[in-house]
Amino acid sequence: MMPLRAAQGIALIPWSPMARGDLAGTGLGGDAKILRARTDPFGHSLDFGTKQDEATRARVNDVAEKLGVKPTVIALARVMSKPYVTASTIGASKPHNWTT
């Protein structure tokens, strides 16, 4: 679908590029650092605990550490590098969650 979007010039605004805070390091579920992640029933219905999710999180953290930036910067940079993405929602609740 994404190659078709790019070829036809059809834009995309991705939903939750930070995986509801998981790629930002705020965690999900009972050990989450933010109230919404601990109490949001819809968030609990999503499965961000797969091996692929863990590998993605580890890779994002590795790249961020090597570049000296927060994981949020790497996650959003990856999303925004796609030619069919024209904007992104980030949902950061506090400036320090985003700034490098």
C-alpha positions, 0 to 999 in steps of 0.5 A: 500500500505504501509504494502505491501511496508514494507513486500516486502522491497520496499523503499519510498522517501516521497514527501513534508513531511513538507507539503510544509512548513505548518508543519514548521510554515512558512504558506501557501497562502497570509500570508506565511512567504516565497515568494515561498509559496505566489507565487507558483501556484502549491502550491495554488492548494493544499488544506492544510486547512482541519480539519484533516490538522489543527489537524495534525499541532496542534498535531505536534506543541504540541509535538514539544513544549513539547520536546523543538524542532521545528515542523520540527524535529517532522514531519521528525521524524514521516516520518523517523520512518516508516520502508519503508521510506529510505530517505526524501526530506526536502526542507528547504531553510535556516539552521535556518528553520531546527535547534533545 
